[in-house]
Amino acid sequence: MAKKKRVRRFRVVTAVKELARERIGMPPPTQVVPDRKKRKQEKHKPTLGKLLEDT
């Protein structure tokens, strides 16, 4: 005997999201933003000679 299909409970949030998707369209896909804290730091500080060459 097949199980009876369960009736989903009405939720306002899902209803509003469905209406917005119909009217406006799907939101753009997410993009990964690089974390500034995990960015690789230089292993050594620049020497005085390098600083003078750059300027």
N, C-alpha and C positions, 0 to 999 in steps of 0.2 A: 504494500500500500504506500503510495507516494505521500510525502509530508506536505502539509498545507503551507502555502507561501505566507511568510510572516509579513504583516502590514507594518510598513515603516512609519515611525512616529513623525509628525510634522514638526519641523524646526524652522524657525524664522530665518536664521542665518543662511541655511542652505537655499531657502526660497529666494532670498534677496540676491544671493550670489548667482543663482540660475538666471534671474531676470536681468542682472547686470551683464552677464555673458551674452544673453540674447541681444540686448540693445547696443552695448558698447563693443563687445567682442572679447576674445580671450586676452588676458594680460600677457605682456611680453615675457619670454623665458628669463629666468634669473641668470645673472652673470657673476662669476666668482671675482670678488674684490680681494687683491693680495693684501695680506695682513702686514702692516708696517712694522709691527714689533718683531715678527719672525723673519724679516728681511735680513739677508746676510750682511754682516758688518765687515769692514776691512780688518784683516788680521793684524796689520801694523799701522801705527799712526804715521802720517807722512813726515819725512825728515825735514830739517830746516832747508837743506839744499833743494829738495823737491818743491817745497813751498815757494822758494825764491825763483825757481825756474818757471813755475806756472804763472807768476804775476809779471 
